[in-house]
Amino acid sequence: MTTPADGRRTPHHRIDGATSAPVLILGPSLGTSLRLWDPQVPALARNHRVIRWDLPGHGDSPADLIGAGADIADLARLVLNLADDLGVERFAYAGVSIGGAVGTWLAVHHPDRVASLAVVCSSARFGEPEAWRERAARVRAEGTAPVADATPARWFTPAFRDAPAAKALVDDLRAADPEAYAACCDALAAYDLRADLPRVTAPTLVVAGREDPATPPAHARELADNIPGASLTEVAGASHLANVERPGPVLAALLGHLTPLYASAGDSDDATRRTAGTAVRRAVLGDAHVDRAAARANAFTEVFQDFITRYAWGEIWTRPGLSRATRSCVTLTALTARGHHEELALHVRAALRNGLSPQEIREVLLQTAVYCGVPAANTAFAIADRVLREAGEEEEESR
Ligand SMILES: O=C(O)CC1=CCC(=O)O1
């Protein structure tokens, strides 16, 4: 539906998850459709009513929702119309790039609506306005094809450019309406929220792709440094569409950001901790591991499974004070020190999901050689090397 009874227009959207769950609105990047979020939606929808929207003229949204000279406020109003139409007063919001700018604008101008904010590969100012004006003019004159041809190099690292998910998103760009795409470029040209960032009151997560040439990590640091209390996660091996190229670390960061909102609230009870703990455990250890552990549980062991879900995962891993990546560093060190080798292998895989690169895992283990002893680190290196090879993450120089 694009025109509610009161005449306010809304973008095309899709909803996943239980109607009674807290609402999470997901915004897309320029040129993409709501399928941008496909890698994360199944996990996010376990605990949220996830509402994804399409930019005007992208995916299935009508092109005439905005026109030439649009600004980010025009896009943000479409999101508010959508929330109003669905009866949603307050929501968590996560958006990639221009979708993140819409969320940041909403957090500044409608703090009562935005319960939490996650800004992925985005910026408070997307470079020089003139570059966006030139892109808008080119697309108005020649359509989206020339921009689409140059896009894989901005969106993905070379290793990912031929992946089916990458090609599908570039196809979205080719199919986008040129006038609506150009109007979004107009909005990016006019966008500069740098002076307003200190006004954001929502708990905020900023995510950057370390190899993103469009919104480089310096843009993410500017957001995180100026939004009060914001945390920053940098994802290794990811370019502009980091949530597609490295779905696991971005999901882990999002769950780490969203889950504490309801897990560590003062009135948190066992049921809440169990739900939150299961979500975090799945994100960090993987569905396959958690499903295996659940299938193996019996009348004798299930009380222990429940205990670690509620306590280790629902009470500690859900806490907001440290990033998931930092928690992985601590955990790898402790498991090395105590010689818990099976758990160490499990947590090397978890560290990758939490966004640590093989090089960072190597640094952690080198440090354990000093504080835990060389024999402990020696075994830890052998275990991590095996796990990284199995995960296809072995280092170039060791091939
Ligand atoms: O398409 C690009 O160049 C990258 C980008 C900037 C804003 C957005 O949404 O995507």
Ligand as a Chemical Component Dictionary entry (heavy atoms), coordinates in Angstrom:
data_LIG
# 
_chem_comp.id                   LIG 
_chem_comp.type                 NON-POLYMER 
_chem_comp.pdbx_formal_charge   0 
_chem_comp.three_letter_code    LIG 
# 
loop_
_chem_comp_atom.comp_id 
_chem_comp_atom.atom_id 
_chem_comp_atom.alt_atom_id 
_chem_comp_atom.type_symbol 
_chem_comp_atom.charge 
_chem_comp_atom.model_Cartn_x 
_chem_comp_atom.model_Cartn_y 
_chem_comp_atom.model_Cartn_z 
_chem_comp_atom.pdbx_ordinal 
LIG O1 O1 O 0 26.505 4.495 -4.543 1  
LIG C1 C1 C 0 27.423 4.992 -3.897 2  
LIG O2 O2 O 0 28.317 5.675 -4.406 3  
LIG C2 C2 C 0 27.499 4.783 -2.408 4  
LIG C3 C3 C 0 26.394 5.422 -1.677 5  
LIG C4 C4 C 0 26.363 6.653 -1.125 6  
LIG C5 C5 C 0 25.089 6.861 -0.483 7  
LIG C6 C6 C 0 24.454 5.552 -0.682 8  
LIG O3 O3 O 0 23.371 5.178 -0.258 9  
LIG O4 O4 O 0 25.254 4.762 -1.413 10 
# 
loop_
_chem_comp_bond.comp_id 
_chem_comp_bond.atom_id_1 
_chem_comp_bond.atom_id_2 
_chem_comp_bond.value_order 
_chem_comp_bond.pdbx_ordinal 
LIG O1 C1 DOUB 1  
LIG C1 O2 SING 2  
LIG C1 C2 SING 3  
LIG C2 C3 SING 4  
LIG C3 C4 DOUB 5  
LIG C3 O4 SING 6  
LIG C4 C5 SING 7  
LIG C5 C6 SING 8  
LIG C6 O3 DOUB 9  
LIG C6 O4 SING 10 
# 
